[in-house]
């Protein structure tokens, strides 16, 4: 039996985020967007996850999953937490932050690496104050709050790409 991207059970509902603390709101929106990306992939086999469907772009759903694992690591673990960790996907064919070098045969592994990276990022910032800062690679002071905001916008932008990719793959639309 061929592996397919698993279904996503929403752990957060947006209606419940209207009256929570700022931290809960930021975490809730980020969780929503993480789950949305996975929902866009749910039920697809590795070949369809790795297929570029919006020509002339070579963007794929699997590439987006890989890319977001890289972006998570870069902002939460390397940037904010100051961890010395390499890239999630390493090698000469990995290209632009995980977007390139996609291999359908590695789809299940790549999804596992994404999930593990999300857990590691959540652990890296657990209990840390939103006002806590770090210096970016350009020497600019940024807060954990800012990192949450940049991650939410990064997912929102790429989830829009995922909408088109999924619809072109099999006609499925919606947030899953």
PESUL-V648861 format. One record per helix or strand of 3 or more residues. SS is the DSSP state (helix for helix, strand for strand). FROM is the first residue (numbers start at 0). LEN is the number of residues. Records with the same first field share a line. If there is no record, write none. Layout:
SS->FROM-LEN ; FROM-LEN
This chain:
helix->13-4 ; 21-20 ; 45-4 ; 60-20 ; 103-22 ; 143-27
strand->132-3 ; 140-3
